[in-house]
Amino acid sequence: MQRCRQCEATMTPTELECLNCGATIEVKTAKDAAAAKFRSVIKLLAMASGAMAIASLFVNVGPSFITCLCVTIVLFLVLNSAEEMLIGSNNHGKK
């Protein structure tokens, strides 16, 4: 059994709309799970690149600071773009 997120009413697994408040239930798909995994991988890579950029200021091993900084900026732009596309695709089907 699942519960409505707004009014906490008990719902059957087949119901897509709450009978008490009329809220629609979001159905998770495999595409949503893949998008969440992609977003978390990009976020981890961006954080690792940021850490390498900071470390490159103190250590001469590895890529230069400018290279790490550019990669970090590009990864954060990709992450922002992916989140915007995900928000756009979720709102596209709703009216």
C-alpha positions in Angstrom: 0.0 0.0 0.0 1.2 3.5 -0.8 0.3 6.8 0.8 -0.6 10.2 -0.8 2.2 12.7 -0.3 -0.2 15.6 0.4 -2.9 14.1 2.7 -1.3 10.8 3.8 -4.4 8.8 2.7 -3.9 5.1 2.0 -4.0 4.2 -1.6 -3.9 1.0 -3.6 -1.0 0.4 -5.9 -3.3 0.7 -9.0 -4.6 4.2 -8.1 -3.0 7.1 -9.9 -5.0 9.8 -8.2 -5.9 10.3 -4.5 -9.6 10.0 -3.8 -9.4 12.4 -0.8 -7.5 15.4 -2.2 -7.3 14.6 -5.9 -3.4 14.8 -6.1 -1.8 12.8 -8.9 0.8 10.2 -8.0 4.1 10.4 -9.9 5.0 7.1 -11.6 8.7 6.4 -11.6 10.0 4.9 -14.8 13.3 3.3 -15.8 14.2 6.5 -17.7 13.8 8.5 -14.4 16.2 6.1 -12.6 18.7 6.3 -15.4 18.6 10.1 -15.4 19.1 10.2 -11.6 22.1 7.9 -11.9 23.6 10.1 -14.7 23.1 13.2 -12.6 24.8 11.6 -9.6 27.7 10.4 -11.7 28.2 13.9 -13.2 28.0 15.5 -9.7 30.6 13.1 -8.3 32.9 13.8 -11.3 32.5 17.5 -10.8 33.3 17.3 -7.1 36.4 15.1 -7.8 37.5 17.6 -10.5 37.1 20.5 -8.0 39.1 18.6 -5.4 41.8 17.9 -8.0 41.8 21.7 -8.9 42.4 22.6 -5.2 45.0 19.8 -4.8 46.9 21.0 -8.0 47.6 24.3 -6.3 49.8 22.5 -3.7 51.1 19.4 -5.6 52.9 19.2 -8.9 51.6 15.7 -9.7 48.7 15.5 -12.1 47.0 18.0 -14.4 47.5 21.8 -14.0 45.1 24.0 -12.0 43.7 25.7 -15.2 42.9 22.3 -16.7 41.1 21.1 -13.6 39.3 24.4 -13.3 38.1 24.2 -16.9 36.9 20.6 -16.5 35.1 21.5 -13.3 33.3 24.4 -14.9 32.3 22.2 -17.9 31.0 19.5 -15.7 28.9 21.9 -13.6 27.5 23.3 -16.9 26.6 19.7 -18.0 25.0 19.0 -14.6 23.0 22.2 -14.8 21.9 21.4 -18.3 20.9 17.9 -17.4 18.8 19.1 -14.5 17.1 21.7 -16.7 16.3 19.0 -19.3 15.0 16.7 -16.6 12.7 19.4 -15.2 11.5 20.2 -18.7 10.7 16.6 -19.6 8.8 16.1 -16.4 6.7 19.2 -16.9 6.2 18.5 -20.7 3.6 15.8 -20.1 1.6 17.7 -17.5 -0.8 20.5 -18.2 
